[in-house]
Amino acid sequence: MTLSDVAEELEWSPAKLGHIETGIRKWPSVMEISALLHLYGVTGGQREAILTLVRESRLRPWWTEYEDVIPSAYVGNEAGAVSVRVYSGILVPDLLQVPDYTAVVARALGHGEEGAERMVAAQLKRQEVLDGGGLVRYHAVVEEDALQRISSDLALLRAQTTRMLELAVSERVTIQLLPTSAGPHPGMAGPFSVLEFDEGEAALAYVEATQGGGIVEAEDAVGSCERVWSELTRISASPEATVGILRRMALLT
C-alpha cells in the first residue's frame, strides 16, 4: 500500500501519516497505532507488544523518575487507558488522594520525608489523566474504612472527602462507597484495577501485592476480576447515595 492508499483508507491526511512514519510526530497515540495495525493485519502477541511499546514510550519522560514510589508496571498502562475501574482496599484510590493523604500513606509504608515528597509529586502527575488525556471513564469503589482510618485527623478527612465530592460531580468520574456494614466480600482478596483501552485492544487487570503488583492479561483472569468488580458495585452505595454520604461526612468534620 502506498502512503496515499493508507491515508485514504484511514481518512487521514497524507501529511499526518508521513509525520508518523518519519518520526516527526514523536508520540503517536495508541488509537493511531491501533488503526494502523488493524489495517496492516498485525494481530496477536506482536500487536500487543507494539501497543505496549506505544504506551510506555508516551510515559518514559516522567514516570521512570519515580519507580521507587509508584508501581511502574501499572502506570504506563493507566495513562494509555480509556477506562479504569479500581478497588484499593483500605486505602483511598491513588487518583482520588489529596497530597496530605498521600504523604500519610507514604510514611506508613516506610518512606522518609524525601520519599513522601516524591510519592506526592508522582501521584499529582498521575492525577492529570482525570483532567485531560484519553481517560474517558474512571470508576472507584472506596471502602468506608479507608476514610474512617483518617477520622482522627479532621482536617485531613475534610480535605479528602471534599476532593472526592468535587470529582464525583464530573461526568467522567464515578465513586461508590462500600459500607463497613456490608461485611466480608470478594474484594477482601486484595486491591485490583481493570483497565480498558481503545476499541480492538484487550482489557487487562492489575492485581496489587505486598512485594509489588502484577499485570494480568489472560482473558479468564481478567474476567475473574470483572466478576469481583460487579459484586463490589452491587453491594456498594449508589453513586448518588455516595455523594450524600460524603457531604454529610464533610459537614461533620
C-alpha positions in Angstrom: 0.0 0.0 0.0 1.2 3.5 -0.8 1.2 6.3 1.7 -1.8 7.7 -0.1 -3.6 4.4 0.0 -3.3 4.1 3.7 -4.2 7.8 4.3 -7.3 7.4 2.2 -8.4 4.1 4.0 -8.0 5.7 7.4 -9.4 9.1 6.3 -6.2 10.8 7.4 -4.1 13.4 5.5 -1.0 12.0 3.8 1.0 14.6 5.8 -0.2 13.1 9.1 0.8 9.6 8.1 4.1 10.9 6.8 4.9 12.6 10.1 4.2 9.4 12.0 6.3 7.3 9.7 9.3 9.6 9.7 9.2 10.2 13.4 8.4 13.9 13.2 5.5 13.2 15.5 7.4 11.7 18.3 4.5 10.1 20.2 1.6 8.9 18.0 -1.4 7.9 20.1 -2.4 4.3 20.9 -5.5 4.9 18.8 -3.5 5.9 15.8 -1.1 2.9 16.0 -4.0 0.6 16.7 -5.7 1.8 13.5 -2.5 1.2 11.5 -2.0 -2.3 13.0 -5.6 -3.3 12.1 -5.2 -2.1 8.6 -1.9 -3.9 8.2 -3.3 -7.1 9.6 -0.9 -7.2 12.6 -2.6 -9.4 15.3 -1.9 -11.4 18.4 1.2 -11.1 20.5 3.0 -8.9 18.0 0.2 -6.4 18.1 0.1 -6.3 21.9 3.8 -5.9 22.1 3.8 -2.9 19.8 0.9 -1.3 21.6 2.7 -1.8 24.9 5.7 0.0 23.5 3.5 2.9 22.4 2.0 3.3 25.9 5.4 3.0 27.6 7.1 5.4 25.2 4.5 8.1 25.9 5.3 7.9 29.7 9.0 7.5 29.9 9.7 11.2 30.1 8.4 11.3 33.6 7.4 8.0 35.3 10.8 6.3 35.2 11.9 9.0 37.7 9.5 7.7 40.3 9.8 4.0 40.1 10.8 3.8 43.7 7.5 5.2 44.9 4.9 4.2 42.3 4.0 0.8 40.6 5.9 1.2 37.3 4.3 -1.9 35.9 0.9 -0.3 36.1 1.3 3.4 35.4 2.2 3.1 31.8 -1.0 1.2 31.1 -3.0 3.6 33.3 -2.1 6.6 31.1 -3.0 4.8 27.9 -6.4 3.6 29.2 -9.8 5.0 28.2 -11.5 3.4 31.2 -10.2 2.5 34.7 -12.1 0.6 37.4 -10.3 0.5 40.7 -10.8 -1.0 44.2 -8.0 -0.1 46.6 -9.0 -2.0 49.8 -8.3 0.0 53.0 -6.8 2.9 51.0 -8.4 5.8 49.1 -7.5 5.1 45.4 -4.4 6.9 44.2 -6.1 9.2 41.7 -8.6 10.4 44.4 -6.0 11.2 47.1 -5.2 14.7 48.3 -1.4 15.4 48.8 -1.6 15.2 52.6 -3.3 11.8 52.4 -0.6 10.5 50.0 2.1 11.7 52.4 0.5 9.9 55.3 0.3 6.7 53.3 3.9 7.1 52.1 5.2 7.4 55.7 3.1 4.4 56.8 4.8 2.4 54.0 8.2 3.3 55.5 9.2 6.2 53.2 11.1 9.1 54.8 10.3 12.8 54.1 12.1 12.8 50.7 10.3 9.6 49.7 6.9 11.1 50.8 7.5 14.2 48.8 8.4 12.1 45.7 5.3 10.0 46.1 3.1 13.1 46.4 4.7 14.5 43.2 4.2 11.3 41.3 0.5 10.9 42.4 -0.2 14.5 41.3 1.3 13.8 38.0 -0.8 10.6 37.6 -3.9 12.5 38.6 -3.6 14.7 35.4 -5.3 11.9 33.5 -8.6 12.9 35.2 -8.3 16.4 33.8 -7.1 15.6 30.3 -5.6 12.9 28.1 -7.5 9.9 26.9 -9.2 8.7 30.1 -12.9 8.8 29.5 -14.2 6.8 32.5 -12.9 6.4 36.0 -14.9 4.4 38.4 -13.7 3.8 42.0 -15.2 1.6 44.8 -13.9 3.1 48.1 -14.1 1.3 51.4 -15.8 3.3 54.2 -12.9 2.0 56.3 -10.5 3.9 54.1 -12.0 7.2 55.3 -12.6 6.0 58.9 -8.8 5.3 59.2 -8.1 9.0 59.0 -11.1 10.1 61.1 -8.7 11.2 64.0 -7.4 13.9 61.7 -10.5 16.0 61.0 -8.7 18.5 58.7 -7.4 15.6 56.5 -10.7 13.9 56.5 -12.4 17.1 55.4 -9.9 17.7 52.7 -10.2 14.1 51.4 -14.0 14.0 51.4 -14.1 17.4 49.7 -11.9 16.3 46.9 -13.9 13.2 46.4 -17.1 15.3 46.2 -15.5 17.6 43.7 -14.5 14.7 41.5 -17.8 12.8 41.9 -19.8 15.5 40.0 -17.6 15.1 37.0 -19.2 13.2 34.0 -16.1 11.1 33.7 -15.8 10.1 37.4 -18.0 7.7 39.4 -17.4 6.9 43.1 -19.2 4.4 45.2 -18.7 3.9 48.9 -18.6 0.3 50.2 -20.0 0.4 53.7 -18.4 -1.5 56.5 -21.8 -3.0 57.3 -21.6 -4.9 54.0 -19.3 -7.4 55.9 -16.9 -9.8 54.2 -16.9 -9.6 50.4 -14.9 -10.9 47.4 -12.7 -7.7 47.4 -11.0 -8.9 50.6 -8.7 -10.9 48.4 -6.9 -7.7 47.6 -6.9 -4.4 45.7 -7.1 -4.5 41.9 -7.8 -2.4 38.8 -9.4 -3.3 35.5 -8.2 -1.2 32.5 -9.8 -0.9 29.1 -8.3 0.6 26.0 -9.3 1.8 22.6 -11.5 -0.4 20.5 -9.8 -3.6 19.5 -7.4 -3.7 22.4 -7.9 -6.4 25.1 -8.7 -5.2 28.7 -6.1 -6.1 31.4 -6.1 -6.1 35.2 -3.5 -5.0 37.7 -3.5 -7.0 41.0 -1.6 -5.4 43.9 0.6 -7.3 46.3 2.9 -6.5 49.2 6.0 -7.1 47.2 4.7 -5.3 44.1 1.7 -6.0 41.9 1.5 -7.6 38.5 -0.3 -7.1 35.2 -2.9 -9.8 34.4 -3.7 -10.3 30.7 -5.2 -13.7 30.4 -8.9 -13.4 29.5 -10.2 -15.7 32.2 -8.1 -13.9 34.9 -9.4 -10.5 33.8 -12.9 -11.9 33.7 -12.5 -13.1 37.3 -11.5 -9.5 38.4 -14.5 -8.2 36.5 -16.9 -10.6 38.3 -15.5 -9.4 41.7 -15.9 -5.8 40.5 -19.6 -6.4 39.6 -20.2 -7.8 43.1 -18.5 -4.8 44.8 -20.5 -2.3 42.8 -23.7 -4.2 43.7 -23.2 -4.1 47.4 -21.8 -0.6 47.5 -23.9 2.6 47.9 -25.1 4.0 44.6 -23.1 7.0 43.2 -26.0 9.3 44.2 -26.1 7.9 47.7 -22.3 8.1 47.9 -22.4 11.9 47.2 -24.9 12.3 50.0 -22.7 10.3 52.5 -19.6 12.3 51.5 -21.5 15.6 52.0 -22.6 14.5 55.5 -19.0 13.4 56.3 -17.6 16.7 55.1 -20.1 18.7 57.2 -19.5 16.6 60.3 -15.7 17.4 60.2 
